[in-house]
Amino acid sequence: MLRSNRRNSALKFYLNGKAAKSLSGLTDPAGRVLSAFDTAVQRASIGLKRRAGPAVSRAVRENFGIKRNALSGQNLFRIEEGTSSKGDYLSIWASTRKLSLIEFDGRWGGPKTPGATASIEKGRPQTYTGAFIAPGHIRGKPRPVIYSRIRGEKKVVKYGRYKGKLREPIRQLRGPSPFEMVSGVGGYPAPLRTHRTILAELSAFYINELQRQFKLAR
């Protein structure tokens, strides 16, 4: 019931129709959906929609070295409703914009160290040789970011203390996007674990809630 979809829909969860019948088990011997099923779906889907956002945030933080405040209030994930030939569904929309590397527990010990470190995968810090932390912008707001120099290319500095000098240009380093972290596309371990964790939590909740609401509706 929970699956990847094209574009920005990282996960799609079917609530009813053919795609959901096998999960709920709420059909009569003839294979027809029982009359109380629609009522149960409506009630269970309300609870599922409330649970989906926190479930995504928890799963991402379990597998990636990113803090809660880096995921909240940024419109990185959105729960949407839709209908297709397979039935009604909830879709987890995820931004495809790559996040600044510093959001993944980015650290730097100064010029005498090999470089800045970050933990894209939780608990597995990686050193980015020659990288350093300096003032920058994240989503339009002044924030420290991790930079690296672009080797083999030099440009004349136009502003600041090094104006007029020939120096290697720098670029901001970035980690995965919310879509890459949740969809599991590419088959990398951390995104796959995240995808499966969300699937397990939402599926377990929906089955239990759907069956409970079905009993009440009958």
N, C-alpha and C positions, 0 to 999 in steps of 0.2 A: 504493500500500500504506500510506502514511502519511497520515492524514487527521484533520481536526478532528472532534470528537464533542461531544455535548451535555454539560451539567453540568460537572464539573471535569476531564474528560479532554480535555487540550489536543491530544493526538496519539494516534492508534491505529495500530499497526503489525501487519499480519496476517502470520502465520508460515507458514500452510499453508491448504489449502482453495482455493476458486475465486478468492478475492481475491489469493492469492499465486502461483498457477500461472504467470500471465503474466510475472511478474518472474523467477522462478527458471529457467524454460526446461527444467525437469527432468521432462518428460513423454514417454512413448513415442509412436510414430506414431498410436496409437489414442486418444490423449488421456488415458490412465490414468496416475496417479501411479506411478512406479516403486517397487518394494518397498523400496529403500534410502532413499527420500525421508524417511520418518518418522524414521529414525535420524539422518539428516543434520540435519533440522529441530531435533530435540532438542539436538543438540550445538551447532549454530549459534546457537540461541536463548539458550543459556547465555552465550556470548560477547557476544551482542547486549545482553543485560540488563546485563552489566557495563559495556558501552560507553555505554549510553544516558544515564546520569546525568552523567558528565563531558561528553558531547556537548552536552547541554542547557545546562550551565553555561558552556561555551566559547562557544556560539552567542549566549547572552544577553549575555555580556561583550563580544563583538565588536560588538554593535549598540546596547547601552545603557551609559550611564556609571555602572555599578555595579560594586563590587569583589567579588572572590571570597568574602571573609569575610561579606559581606552575604547570600550565597546559600547558604552551607554551614551545616549543623547547625540549620536553622530549620524543617525539614519543609515547605519551600516547594514542593518537587517530590518525586514518589514514582513509582517504576516498579512497575506492577501487571500481573498476568497475568489473562487471561480467555478465555472461549470463547463464540462466537456461531454462528449458522447459517452464517456465512461462513468460519469456521475459528478456530483459536487465534490470540491476539494479545497483544502487549505494549501497555500503555497508559501514557502519561505523564500522571500526575495533577498538576495545578498548583493552588496556592492562589488563591482569588479575593479574598483580602484585599489591599487596596492597601498598598504599601510607603511608609514615610515618605520624604518628598522629600529629606531630608538624605542618604539612602543613595545618591542619584544625584550623588555628588561635590558635595554642598551646601556653599556657602561664603558668608561674610558679612564685609565689610570694616569694619563698625561703623556707628554712627548717621549718619555723614556721607555714606554711600554711598546710591545710589538704592534698594537693596534687596538681598536675598540672591539668589544664583545657584545653578543646578543644571543638570546635563546629563542629561536623561532620555534623549535620543538622543546616543550617544557622539560627542564632538567638536563638539557644537552647544549650548554653554551658553546659558541663558536667564535673564534677570533678572526676578525677581518683585518688582515695585515695592512698597515699604513693608514687605516681609517681613524678618524678622530671626531670628537664632539665639539660643535661650535653653534653659535646662535643661528637660527633659521626660522622657518614657518611651517606649521602643520595645520592644514585646513584653514589657511588664511590668518592664523594667530601666531604671534611670536613664541617660538618654543625651541629649545636646543634640539639639534638633529645630528645624525651621524653622516659624515661626509667621507669620501675617498677621492684621491687625485686621479685624474685621467692621464695615465702614463703615455708617453710618446707624443704628446700634443702640448704646445705652449701658446699662451695668448698674453697680450699686453693687458695688465690690470687697469680698468677704467676708473675705479672708485676706491676709496679707503686709504689705509696707511701704505699700501704697496702700489699706489697709482703710478703708472708709467713703467713699472717693472715687468719683465717677462717671466711668467710663472705658469705652472701646470694648472689648468682649470679643474674645478672640483664638481662633484655631483652628489646629490643626496642618495643614500642607500635606502632601499625599501625591502620589506618582507612580502609575504603573500597577501592577497586580497581576501576579504570576508568570503567571497564566492569560492575561492580556492581552498579555504580552510574548511568549508562546510560541505561542498558538493561531492568531494571524493574523486573528482575528475583528475585523471593522471595516475591514480593508484598509489600515491605516496602514503606511507604508514600513518602519519598523524592525521591527515584529512580523512582517511578511511575510518580510523578509530572514531573520529568526531562524528562522521556520517552515521556510523553504526550505533553510537551512543544515543544520538538524537532519535534514530529509528526505534531503538529498544524502549526508550522512555515514553515517547508519544504513542507507540503501538500498545504498550502495556496499559497506559492510562486510558486510552480510547476504548479498548476492549472492555475493561472493567466498568468504566463509566457508561458505556453504551448498554451493557447488560443490566446495570443497575437501573438506568432510566427506562429500559424496556420493560422491566418488571413493574416499575411504577406506572408506566403508561398503560399496561394491560389491566 
